[in-house]
Amino acid sequence: MDEPASVMQQSIASFPQKEGLMLGHERRSKVLAKLTNARCELEDALSLSIPAARYDPVVIAEPLRSRLSAMVDELKGVLRQIEGSQ
């Protein structure tokens, strides 16, 4: 014989849905943080790769620095898109 669900059982049954929403928001925040950190790391690498003095060695050639710069711009666009889709 089936008994009606208690208030506690009903609360437990609805918990996974609420948890899923919260986890989705947390996951989104973590993804944004990772992508932001990646962008910052690329920007730092670009800054470090630019020779400071005339006789400093070239760590990353200009064509590769241009590609990295394009990647930074692309990441910025991705971040704006994700943030705009909230």
Secondary structure, 3 states (H helix, E strand, C coil): CCCCCCHHHHHHHHHHHHHHHHHHHHHHHHHHHHHHHHHHHHHHHHHHHCCCCCCCCCCCCHHHHHHHHHHHHHHHHHHHHHHHCC
